[in-house]
Amino acid sequence: MRILLVEDNRDILANMADYLGMKGYTVDCAQDGLSGLHLAATEHYDLIVLDIMLPGIDGYTLCKRLREDARRDTPVIMLTARDQLDDRLQGFRSGADDYLLKPFALSELAARIEAVLRRAQGGGRRILQVADLVYDLDTLEVTREGRMLKLNPVGLKLLAVLMQKSPHVLRREILEEALWGDDCPDSDSLRSHVHQLRQVIDKPFGKPLLQTVHGVGYRLAEGRDGV
């Protein structure tokens, strides 16, 4: 899951980024409203944490422009030191999905992120998403950029494991055990299935997601290079 943090206070921003990184999220940061709007409108994020008082444009304006001009429905949690009802209502009217009052515990922020993501993904539906690649575990449908992709059963299982652990690197042994238990067909089987998966989910699209980490294994992530 990829999260954008828009906050002008460097200490708060660093604390949030470090904490959410330890929770397994991929985090991007912006310290002013215009930079935040540019990232939110041009990149894919699963959720945005947005301060209200920002240089450039404020959080209300950013959220409203994101909804109305950029036509993005990315979930937004607003942060503010203001606890007046009118301020909260203005945030919701501008398109926010939740509201968190400063100062806050990082554990509460993480809990709210998880709750908002569950709502955004349809409550009980089991959906995995990395960038614009979406896998519905209930229907076994895989799409990228809205296009339906066809995978065999092993490809679906491999994709699920990689998406569930994204953006972390999974060692070859871990993937082989997940796919075949103790009965791995041969040493080239995993490489072959990774190649087939890459042909389906990456080759027709501009940004590759399935990356080889040489000497270690594989990961599914956005904006990283294999090493």
Buried (B, 14 or more C-beta within 10 A) or exposed (E): BBBBBBBBBEEBBEBBBEBBEEBEBBBBBBBBBEBBBEBBBEBBBBBBBBBBBBEBBBBBBBBBBBBEEBEBEBBBBBBBEBEEEEBBEBBEEBBBBBBBBBEEEBEEBBEBBEEBBEEBBEEEEEBBBBBBBBBBBEEEBBBBEEEEBEBEEBBBBBBBBBBBBBBEBBEBEBBBBBBBEEEBEEEEBBEEBBEBBBEBBBEEBEEBBBBBBEEEBBBBBBEBEEE
